[in-house]
Amino acid sequence: MLGFIKKDLAIIKSNFKILGILIICYIFMSISGKMDISFILPFMSVMIMISSFSYDTYNKWDAYLITLPNGRKNSVKAKYGATVLLIGVTSIVTILISCLISFKSINFEELLVTNLGTIFGTLLVLSIMYPIIYKFGLEKARIMIFAGVFGVVIIGGFLLEKIDLTNVLKPLAFLENYLILILIIVMVIMVYISYFISLKIQMNKEY
């Protein structure tokens, strides 16, 4: 599986320049205090990894991997592994930059929760998009995801107008002390379910 991960990272190597530019922008924005773009780096790492599906399709990678022992299973594992690795690296870079810039006044608990929230959001994107991409291909998946996000925004906006979230969240206030643990558990479960679905789709595909 390690070879598959190296393959995916080698494919997106040219896109690392984009992450480098974003890191510079993040440093500049953080120093100037104009805005917080810490969520951009992990999110872009997912978007960059998603682009690797295009390279796989162009080079007919799927037709080749079925000739390898456990090729399908290892390819899915590697795709998720490489993405999670990239999210982890960009998140660590974000935390380190934040600590260096605001080391005198930094709130470590707030920084941790903020970055965990960012990681949760990016893993949620991964968990939703990857099974759809494996099922329908990247081009169709983009259209479906765009339509889905548009629908969620409309429905979410409607529900926010009709539902008083204060009353809904009040019974869950006792969970606040366990927020970090809950987030980590949910992320692990979420990614595992997504991986299992993607693997099942990939194993049943015919080429």
trRosetta pair geometry for C-beta under 8 A, 3 or more apart (Angstrom, degrees):
i j d omega theta_ij theta_ji phi_ij phi_ji
1 4 5.4 -53 -159 33 47 114
1 5 6.5 48 146 -21 73 101
1 74 4.5 -143 -95 -150 77 97
1 77 5.2 -47 -137 98 132 128
1 78 5.4 -169 -170 -68 80 92
1 81 7.0 83 157 11 118 158
2 5 5.6 -52 -152 34 36 113
2 6 6.4 37 150 -19 67 104
3 6 5.6 -52 -148 36 34 113
3 7 6.4 41 150 -25 64 103
4 7 5.4 -49 -151 30 33 117
4 8 6.6 32 152 -17 65 102
4 74 5.2 162 -18 142 150 97
4 75 5.5 -148 -147 -103 141 49
4 77 7.3 89 79 75 144 85
4 78 3.2 -119 113 -58 114 165
4 79 7.8 -61 149 -37 115 61
5 8 5.9 -54 -151 36 33 108
5 9 6.3 26 154 -13 66 108
5 78 4.6 -140 -61 -149 63 93
5 81 5.4 -63 -95 98 119 119
5 82 4.8 171 -144 -69 78 96
5 85 7.3 66 -161 7 125 151
6 9 5.8 -58 -145 42 31 108
6 10 6.0 35 155 -24 66 108
7 10 5.7 -56 -146 35 27 112
7 11 6.5 32 153 -25 62 104
7 78 7.3 32 49 156 101 149
8 11 5.7 -50 -151 28 31 115
8 12 6.8 7 160 0 64 107
8 49 7.1 28 170 -142 119 88
8 52 5.2 40 -150 -166 84 161
8 78 5.9 163 -11 144 130 104
8 79 6.3 162 -96 -102 153 55
8 82 4.2 -128 91 -18 138 176
9 12 6.3 -68 -147 47 32 95
9 13 6.7 64 148 -66 63 82
9 82 5.7 -150 -53 -144 84 120
9 86 7.8 175 -106 -68 93 109
10 13 5.5 -18 -156 -28 35 119
11 52 4.9 98 98 -128 137 97
11 55 4.8 172 -163 83 128 164
11 56 7.9 -9 -127 -50 166 74
12 15 4.7 -48 -176 35 80 119
12 16 7.2 106 130 -43 80 77
12 48 5.2 98 -163 157 133 101
12 49 6.5 -52 -59 -92 161 47
12 51 6.5 116 -108 74 102 106
12 52 5.5 -63 -51 -69 106 104
13 16 5.8 -29 -168 -6 45 116
14 17 6.8 -29 173 6 51 108
15 18 5.2 -30 -174 20 69 118
15 19 7.1 70 135 -15 75 94
15 48 4.5 164 128 -143 148 117
15 51 6.8 129 -62 60 156 147
16 19 5.4 -48 -156 36 48 114
16 20 6.4 55 144 -24 70 100
17 20 5.3 -50 -151 33 36 117
17 21 6.5 38 151 -19 66 101
18 21 5.8 -52 -152 34 32 111
18 22 6.4 31 150 -17 64 107
18 44 6.8 -146 126 172 114 134
18 48 7.0 177 67 -88 132 123
19 22 5.5 -55 -147 39 34 113
19 23 6.3 41 152 -25 66 102
19 41 6.6 76 -148 -143 90 85
19 44 6.3 168 -94 108 79 128
19 45 7.0 50 -99 -80 127 79
19 48 7.2 -39 -50 -41 107 158
19 90 6.7 -106 -150 -103 125 114
20 23 5.6 -50 -150 29 31 114
20 24 6.7 31 151 -17 63 102
21 24 5.7 -53 -155 34 34 112
21 25 6.4 34 148 -18 66 106
22 25 5.4 -51 -146 38 36 114
22 26 6.1 41 152 -24 66 103
22 37 7.8 -129 -170 129 91 126
22 40 5.7 -147 -167 123 125 121
22 41 5.8 160 123 -90 127 76
22 44 6.0 -173 -46 20 172 165
23 26 5.5 -51 -147 33 31 114
23 27 6.5 33 152 -20 63 102
23 41 6.8 62 -79 -101 72 125
23 93 6.5 -58 -116 152 121 133
23 97 7.2 -167 -161 -69 88 151
24 27 5.8 -52 -151 33 31 112
24 28 6.4 30 152 -17 64 107
25 28 5.7 -57 -148 38 31 111
25 29 6.1 28 156 -17 67 109
25 37 6.8 -32 121 73 104 152
25 40 8.0 -42 89 85 121 157
26 29 5.9 -56 -142 40 28 108
26 30 6.1 28 158 -20 64 110
26 37 5.4 -128 -106 78 80 102
26 38 6.7 95 -149 -90 122 51
26 40 6.9 -158 -78 55 110 119
26 41 6.6 -17 -54 -45 153 115
26 94 7.1 -85 173 -118 157 81
26 97 6.4 64 118 121 117 161
27 30 5.9 -58 -146 37 26 110
27 31 6.3 23 158 -17 63 108
27 97 5.9 -108 -89 -160 82 127
27 101 7.2 -177 -144 -72 68 130
28 31 6.1 -58 -148 36 27 107
28 32 6.2 12 160 -6 64 113
29 32 6.1 -64 -142 46 27 102
29 34 5.3 -90 -149 55 75 100
29 35 5.5 -49 -172 61 122 72
29 36 7.4 161 131 -97 119 20
29 37 5.5 55 73 10 161 112
30 33 7.4 27 179 -73 29 43
30 36 7.4 58 -96 -113 77 61
30 38 8.0 69 -80 -64 116 92
30 97 6.7 141 22 141 165 107
30 98 6.8 -132 -141 -102 148 62
30 101 4.9 39 132 141 124 175
30 102 7.6 -109 173 -28 110 104
31 101 6.0 -121 -78 -143 69 121
36 39 7.8 68 130 -3 90 88
37 40 4.5 0 166 -7 94 126
38 41 7.0 -45 -171 18 44 105
38 94 4.9 104 -157 -168 92 126
38 98 6.7 16 -103 -64 134 124
38 114 6.9 51 84 139 146 119
38 115 7.0 -81 148 -92 130 80
38 118 6.4 -98 118 -73 93 159
39 42 6.7 -66 -164 46 46 100
39 43 5.8 39 151 -18 78 121
39 118 4.5 -151 -112 -125 77 111
39 121 6.9 -3 -151 67 118 144
39 122 7.9 -180 -168 -49 80 103
40 43 5.8 -72 -147 46 27 110
40 44 5.8 25 162 -21 70 112
41 44 6.0 -55 -142 36 25 108
41 45 6.7 31 155 -26 60 102
41 90 4.1 -171 146 178 104 114
41 91 7.4 172 98 -69 112 40
41 93 6.6 -126 168 78 158 114
41 94 5.3 -172 48 -64 141 113
42 45 5.5 -51 -153 26 35 116
42 46 7.1 35 152 -17 64 97
42 87 4.9 54 -150 -147 95 78
42 90 4.9 171 -79 95 56 121
42 91 5.2 36 -76 -66 121 86
42 94 7.2 -57 -30 -15 95 145
42 118 5.4 120 40 145 142 107
42 119 6.1 -108 -158 -93 163 57
42 122 4.4 -113 138 -37 107 160
43 46 6.0 -53 -162 31 37 109
43 47 6.6 33 146 -15 67 107
43 118 7.6 -95 -39 -171 90 93
43 121 7.2 -28 -83 110 102 109
43 122 5.2 -138 -87 -96 55 104
43 125 7.1 72 -135 16 80 159
44 47 5.3 -53 -147 40 41 114
44 48 6.0 44 153 -23 71 103
44 90 7.5 -173 62 -143 89 162
45 48 5.7 -50 -145 35 30 112
45 49 6.5 30 154 -18 62 105
45 83 7.2 133 136 -157 95 63
45 86 4.1 179 -175 135 121 109
45 87 5.3 177 91 -78 139 54
45 89 7.7 153 -116 61 151 91
45 90 4.7 -149 -42 -6 137 148
45 122 7.2 36 60 -167 98 145
46 49 5.8 -57 -149 38 31 110
46 50 6.3 37 151 -25 65 104
46 83 6.2 54 -114 -161 66 110
46 86 7.8 169 -61 92 43 119
46 87 6.7 34 -57 -78 86 107
46 122 5.1 -173 -30 -167 133 97
46 125 5.4 90 141 95 163 124
46 126 5.4 -121 -131 -67 122 90
46 129 7.7 112 167 43 116 144
47 50 5.6 -49 -149 29 32 116
47 51 7.0 40 149 -26 60 97
48 51 5.7 -47 -161 22 36 115
48 52 7.8 48 142 -29 59 91
48 86 7.3 -130 72 167 117 157
49 52 5.6 -35 -168 7 47 117
49 79 7.4 125 172 -169 113 74
49 82 6.3 159 -128 110 121 101
49 83 4.4 124 159 -99 173 91
49 86 6.1 179 -55 40 120 151
50 53 6.1 -31 -177 7 51 113
50 129 6.5 -36 -106 138 127 143
50 133 7.1 -157 -146 -78 91 157
50 138 7.2 133 169 -131 88 111
51 54 5.6 -39 -171 21 57 115
51 55 7.2 55 139 -14 72 98
52 55 5.4 -48 -156 35 48 114
52 56 6.4 53 146 -24 71 101
52 79 7.5 -172 89 -127 131 92
52 82 7.9 6 13 100 169 145
53 56 5.5 -51 -150 34 35 116
53 57 6.4 35 153 -19 66 104
53 133 5.6 -81 -115 175 166 134
53 138 4.6 151 108 -68 127 123
54 57 5.8 -55 -150 36 31 109
54 58 6.2 30 154 -19 66 109
54 138 5.7 -82 -69 55 74 169
55 58 5.7 -55 -143 38 30 112
55 59 6.1 7 165 2 66 114
55 61 7.6 48 118 -27 71 134
56 59 6.4 -71 -143 50 22 94
56 61 3.9 -76 -154 35 76 135
56 62 6.5 74 160 -36 106 82
57 60 7.5 23 -177 -75 30 37
57 61 7.5 -51 -46 23 23 94
57 62 7.7 12 -98 -4 53 111
57 137 7.1 76 -99 -148 142 99
57 138 6.7 -118 -17 10 145 118
60 63 4.7 -21 169 28 98 119
60 64 6.6 103 118 -21 80 95
61 64 5.7 -64 -157 38 38 110
61 65 6.1 33 155 -24 75 108
61 75 7.8 148 141 -137 113 140
62 65 5.9 -52 -139 32 31 108
62 66 7.0 36 162 -25 61 100
62 75 7.9 145 -108 141 64 170
62 205 7.4 -55 -177 115 133 146
62 207 5.7 -174 125 -95 104 140
63 66 6.6 -52 -159 22 28 110
63 207 5.0 -175 -97 162 71 140
64 67 6.1 -61 -172 26 44 110
64 68 7.5 36 141 -21 70 105
64 71 7.9 -145 116 -167 59 148
65 68 5.5 -53 -160 26 50 115
65 71 3.7 168 168 165 75 119
65 72 6.3 124 125 -72 112 49
65 74 7.9 -150 -166 68 116 94
65 75 5.0 19 -166 -52 159 141
66 71 5.6 -150 -86 75 19 136
66 72 6.3 31 -98 -53 70 98
66 207 6.0 -168 -10 33 150 137
67 71 6.7 54 54 -29 39 159
68 71 3.4 109 64 -77 96 113
68 74 7.5 -76 112 47 125 130
70 73 4.8 -54 -173 50 86 113
70 74 5.1 85 124 -24 95 105
71 74 6.1 -63 -140 43 23 105
71 75 6.0 25 162 -25 63 110
72 75 5.9 -58 -149 31 25 111
72 76 6.8 20 157 -13 62 105
72 199 7.8 112 137 -153 94 68
72 202 4.9 166 -176 140 104 107
72 203 5.5 132 125 -90 144 59
72 205 7.7 176 -132 42 132 106
73 76 6.2 -61 -156 36 30 106
73 77 6.3 28 151 -16 66 110
73 199 6.3 38 -123 -145 69 110
73 202 7.8 159 -77 98 38 126
73 203 7.2 32 -69 -79 79 104
74 77 5.4 -54 -144 40 35 115
74 78 6.0 37 157 -23 68 107
75 78 5.7 -53 -145 36 28 112
75 79 6.4 32 154 -24 63 103
75 202 7.1 -159 78 -173 109 152
76 79 5.7 -50 -147 30 32 112
76 80 6.6 23 157 -8 64 106
76 134 7.5 28 -110 -102 108 144
76 195 6.7 126 150 -160 109 78
76 198 5.3 161 -150 120 122 108
76 199 4.8 165 104 -90 164 74
76 202 5.2 -161 -60 20 125 159
77 80 6.2 -65 -154 43 28 104
77 81 5.7 26 153 -20 68 116
77 195 7.5 56 -100 -160 54 122
77 199 7.9 41 -51 -90 72 115
78 81 5.4 -56 -136 42 30 113
78 82 5.9 29 164 -20 67 107
79 82 6.2 -52 -142 36 22 106
79 83 6.5 20 156 -16 58 111
79 130 7.0 144 127 -140 125 125
79 198 7.8 -117 76 150 132 150
80 83 5.8 -60 -148 38 29 110
80 84 6.1 25 158 -16 67 109
80 126 7.5 109 -129 168 75 126
80 130 7.1 53 -83 -145 87 169
80 191 6.8 127 -165 -179 122 104
80 194 7.7 149 -111 102 126 104
80 195 5.1 4 -75 -101 166 108
80 198 7.5 156 -54 61 117 151
81 84 6.0 -57 -144 39 27 106
81 85 6.1 30 155 -21 63 110
82 85 5.6 -54 -147 37 29 116
82 86 6.3 28 155 -19 64 106
83 86 5.8 -56 -148 36 30 108
83 87 6.3 31 153 -18 65 105
83 126 5.7 142 143 -126 144 134
83 130 8.0 -125 1 -74 167 132
84 87 5.6 -52 -147 37 32 113
84 88 6.2 36 153 -22 64 107
84 123 7.6 42 -107 -106 85 101
84 126 7.8 120 -69 170 72 173
84 191 7.0 59 -84 -151 125 153
85 88 5.7 -57 -150 36 29 113
85 89 6.4 27 155 -18 65 106
86 89 5.8 -51 -144 35 32 110
86 90 6.3 26 159 -12 66 108
87 90 6.2 -61 -146 42 27 105
87 91 6.1 28 156 -21 64 111
87 119 6.2 109 160 -134 117 84
87 122 5.4 168 -129 113 125 139
87 123 6.9 98 -179 -66 171 81
87 126 7.7 -73 -51 -40 145 144
88 91 5.7 -58 -146 36 27 112
88 92 6.4 27 157 -19 64 106
89 92 5.9 -55 -150 35 29 110
89 93 6.4 31 152 -19 64 106
90 93 5.5 -50 -147 36 34 115
90 94 6.3 40 152 -23 64 104
91 94 5.5 -51 -150 34 32 115
91 95 6.5 32 152 -18 65 104
91 115 5.6 113 -164 -175 102 113
91 118 6.9 163 -114 93 102 117
91 119 5.6 16 -97 -76 150 108
92 95 5.7 -53 -148 36 33 111
92 96 6.3 32 154 -19 66 107
93 96 5.8 -56 -147 37 29 111
93 97 6.3 29 156 -19 64 107
94 97 6.0 -57 -148 36 27 110
94 98 6.4 28 154 -19 63 108
94 115 6.4 160 97 -115 123 115
94 118 7.7 -68 100 89 166 161
95 98 5.7 -57 -149 37 30 112
95 99 6.3 30 154 -20 66 107
95 111 6.5 106 -133 159 85 117
95 115 5.7 -3 -73 -80 101 163
96 99 5.7 -55 -148 36 30 111
96 100 6.3 28 156 -18 65 107
97 100 5.8 -57 -147 37 30 110
97 101 6.2 22 159 -15 66 111
98 101 6.1 -61 -143 40 26 105
98 102 6.1 -29 176 32 65 106
98 106 6.7 115 143 -125 89 128
98 111 5.8 160 121 -137 145 125
99 102 7.2 -82 -132 61 18 69
99 103 5.6 51 168 -91 63 82
99 106 6.0 -12 -119 -64 55 175
99 111 7.5 82 -67 -169 79 168
100 103 6.2 -5 -132 -44 19 110
102 105 5.5 -71 -178 64 94 82
102 106 4.5 120 111 -71 97 90
103 106 5.9 -28 -119 -4 23 122
106 111 6.2 8 -179 -41 105 138
107 110 3.9 37 104 22 118 117
107 111 6.3 159 87 -19 61 86
108 111 5.5 -54 -143 38 32 114
108 112 6.2 34 157 -22 66 105
109 112 5.8 -53 -148 34 29 111
109 113 6.4 25 156 -14 64 107
110 113 5.9 -56 -145 39 30 108
110 114 6.1 33 156 -22 65 109
111 114 5.8 -56 -146 37 27 112
111 115 6.3 18 159 -11 64 110
112 115 6.1 -62 -147 41 26 104
112 116 6.1 27 155 -19 64 109
112 180 7.0 0 133 -110 117 128
113 116 5.6 -54 -144 38 29 112
113 117 6.3 35 153 -22 63 104
113 179 6.8 23 -126 112 112 131
113 180 6.8 -96 -96 -80 77 92
114 117 5.7 -56 -155 33 29 113
114 118 6.6 29 148 -18 63 104
115 118 5.3 -47 -147 35 39 115
115 119 6.3 40 152 -18 67 102
116 119 5.6 -50 -145 38 33 111
116 120 6.2 40 151 -24 64 104
116 180 6.2 -138 -79 -129 176 77
116 183 5.1 78 157 121 122 154
116 184 7.5 -61 -149 -61 123 76
117 120 5.5 -50 -147 33 30 115
117 121 6.5 32 153 -20 63 104
117 183 7.4 -79 -78 -133 52 147
118 121 5.7 -54 -151 34 31 112
118 122 6.5 23 155 -13 66 106
119 122 5.9 -58 -146 40 32 106
119 123 6.1 28 157 -16 67 110
119 187 6.9 10 124 -121 101 151
120 123 5.9 -60 -144 41 26 107
120 124 6.2 33 153 -26 63 106
120 183 5.5 -81 -73 -162 132 105
120 186 7.3 31 -134 91 114 113
120 187 5.7 -108 -108 -81 73 109
121 124 5.6 -52 -150 30 29 115
121 125 6.7 32 151 -18 62 101
122 125 5.6 -47 -153 32 37 113
122 126 6.5 40 147 -18 65 103
123 126 5.2 -48 -147 37 38 117
123 127 6.0 41 153 -24 68 106
123 187 5.2 57 87 -148 162 97
123 190 6.2 101 134 95 110 126
123 191 5.7 -61 -170 -67 115 106
124 127 5.7 -52 -143 36 29 112
124 128 6.4 22 158 -13 63 107
124 190 6.7 -44 -96 168 62 151
125 128 6.2 -64 -150 40 27 104
125 129 5.8 9 164 -9 66 119
126 129 6.3 -68 -135 43 21 100
126 130 5.8 18 176 -23 64 115
126 191 6.9 10 99 -113 122 91
126 194 6.8 108 121 130 79 164
127 130 6.9 -43 -126 27 16 106
127 131 7.8 8 171 -4 48 105
127 190 4.9 -55 -92 157 164 95
127 191 5.8 -109 -84 -93 106 47
127 193 7.1 46 -158 73 117 90
127 194 3.6 -134 -144 -58 72 147
128 131 7.4 -80 -174 37 24 98
128 132 6.8 9 152 -8 63 120
128 145 7.3 118 126 -121 112 105
128 148 7.9 -166 169 117 133 153
128 194 7.4 -71 -41 -112 26 125
129 132 5.7 -71 -154 44 35 110
129 133 5.9 34 156 -23 75 109
129 141 6.5 90 -161 166 77 126
129 145 6.0 16 -107 -96 90 144
130 133 5.6 -54 -143 36 31 111
130 134 6.3 29 159 -17 65 105
130 194 5.8 82 59 166 117 114
130 195 7.9 0 104 -86 146 48
130 198 5.1 -30 134 -82 105 140
131 134 5.7 -55 -145 39 32 110
131 135 6.1 28 157 -18 66 111
131 194 5.8 -128 -31 -156 108 73
131 197 4.3 -4 -109 111 135 120
131 198 4.8 -119 -90 -70 66 76
131 201 6.4 134 -153 -8 75 145
132 135 5.8 -61 -147 40 29 109
132 136 6.0 -25 175 26 68 110
132 141 4.5 127 126 -132 101 103
132 144 6.0 -151 -170 87 134 135
132 145 6.5 143 96 -61 160 98
133 136 7.1 -78 -126 57 19 73
133 137 6.8 -19 -164 168 57 10
133 138 5.4 22 -142 -88 102 59
133 141 4.4 -21 -86 -56 61 171
134 198 4.7 130 -4 -145 158 81
134 201 4.5 114 123 95 117 135
134 202 5.5 -68 -162 -59 127 87
134 205 7.9 -116 173 -52 87 134
135 141 7.8 120 60 -84 81 105
135 201 5.1 -85 -77 -146 76 146
136 140 4.0 -105 151 92 114 126
136 141 5.2 150 75 -61 107 76
136 144 6.7 77 64 -5 162 145
137 140 5.2 73 66 23 90 102
137 141 6.4 -158 90 -15 40 97
138 141 5.5 -63 -143 37 26 115
138 142 6.5 33 160 -28 65 100
139 142 6.1 -49 -156 23 29 111
139 143 7.3 22 151 -11 60 103
140 143 5.9 -58 -158 37 39 110
140 144 6.2 34 150 -16 71 110
141 144 5.7 -59 -145 41 33 110
141 145 5.9 31 158 -20 69 109
142 145 6.0 -57 -143 38 25 108
142 146 6.3 28 157 -20 62 107
143 146 5.8 -55 -148 35 28 111
143 147 6.4 24 155 -15 63 108
144 147 5.8 -58 -149 39 30 109
144 148 6.1 32 152 -22 65 109
145 148 5.4 -53 -144 37 32 115
145 149 6.2 33 157 -19 67 103
146 149 6.0 -53 -145 36 28 108
146 150 6.3 29 154 -19 62 108
147 150 5.7 -56 -148 38 30 114
147 151 6.3 31 153 -20 64 108
148 151 5.7 -57 -149 37 30 111
148 152 6.3 30 154 -20 66 106
149 152 5.6 -52 -145 35 32 112
149 153 6.4 35 154 -22 64 104
150 153 5.9 -54 -151 33 29 112
150 154 6.6 26 153 -15 63 107
151 154 5.8 -57 -150 37 32 109
151 155 6.1 23 157 -11 69 110
152 155 5.9 -59 -140 44 29 105
152 156 5.6 31 159 -22 66 113
153 156 5.8 -54 -137 40 23 112
153 157 6.2 26 159 -20 60 108
154 157 6.0 -56 -149 35 25 110
154 158 6.5 24 153 -18 61 107
155 158 5.7 -56 -151 36 32 113
155 159 6.3 28 153 -18 67 107
156 159 5.8 -56 -145 38 30 109
156 160 6.3 33 156 -23 65 106
157 160 5.8 -52 -146 32 29 113
157 161 6.8 28 155 -18 61 105
158 161 6.0 -61 -159 33 31 110
158 162 6.5 9 154 -5 66 115
159 162 5.9 -69 -144 46 33 101
159 163 5.4 -6 173 9 76 119
160 163 6.8 -62 -113 51 21 87
160 165 7.3 -13 -133 -39 72 118
163 168 6.4 27 163 -37 115 137
164 167 4.8 52 100 13 109 108
164 168 6.9 160 94 -13 59 90
165 168 5.2 -60 -146 41 42 115
165 169 5.7 26 162 -11 78 112
166 169 6.5 -64 -140 43 22 98
166 170 6.3 41 157 -46 60 103
167 170 5.8 -36 -143 6 29 121
168 171 7.9 -70 171 25 30 95
169 172 5.4 -72 -161 48 55 109
169 173 7.0 87 143 -61 77 74
170 173 5.9 -18 -164 -28 40 113
172 175 5.1 -33 179 19 79 121
173 176 5.9 -16 -177 -20 53 115
174 177 7.4 -38 174 17 51 101
175 178 5.5 -72 -165 53 62 101
175 179 6.8 100 136 -74 79 66
175 182 6.4 36 177 -44 112 156
176 179 5.7 -8 -160 -43 40 111
178 181 4.9 -57 -172 50 79 114
178 182 5.3 86 125 -30 91 102
179 182 5.8 -61 -146 38 26 111
179 183 6.2 28 158 -21 65 107
180 183 5.8 -54 -150 34 29 112
180 184 6.5 26 155 -17 63 106
181 184 5.9 -56 -150 35 31 110
181 185 6.3 28 155 -16 66 108
182 185 5.8 -58 -147 39 30 110
182 186 6.1 28 157 -17 67 110
183 186 5.9 -58 -145 39 27 109
183 187 6.2 29 156 -22 64 108
184 187 5.8 -55 -148 34 28 113
184 188 6.5 28 155 -18 63 105
185 188 5.9 -56 -151 34 30 110
185 189 6.4 24 155 -13 65 109
186 189 5.9 -59 -147 41 31 109
186 190 5.9 34 155 -25 66 112
187 190 5.6 -56 -142 36 27 115
187 191 6.3 20 162 -13 64 108
188 191 6.3 -60 -147 39 25 104
188 192 6.2 23 156 -18 63 112
189 192 5.8 -60 -146 38 28 111
189 193 6.3 27 158 -19 66 107
190 193 6.1 -57 -150 34 25 108
190 194 6.4 23 153 -16 61 110
191 194 5.6 -56 -148 40 32 114
191 195 6.1 35 153 -22 67 106
192 195 5.6 -53 -146 36 30 113
192 196 6.3 33 154 -22 65 105
193 196 5.7 -53 -148 34 30 113
193 197 6.5 29 154 -17 64 105
194 197 5.9 -56 -150 36 30 109
194 198 6.3 27 154 -16 65 109
195 198 5.8 -57 -145 40 30 110
195 199 6.1 31 156 -21 66 108
196 199 5.8 -53 -145 36 27 112
196 200 6.4 29 155 -20 62 107
197 200 5.8 -56 -150 35 29 111
197 201 6.5 29 152 -18 64 106
198 201 5.7 -56 -150 37 31 112
198 202 6.2 27 155 -17 67 109
199 202 5.8 -57 -144 40 30 109
199 203 6.1 29 158 -20 66 109
200 203 5.9 -54 -143 36 27 111
200 204 6.4 11 161 -6 61 114
201 204 6.3 -74 -151 45 25 100
201 205 6.6 43 151 -47 63 99
202 205 5.7 -38 -152 2 34 120
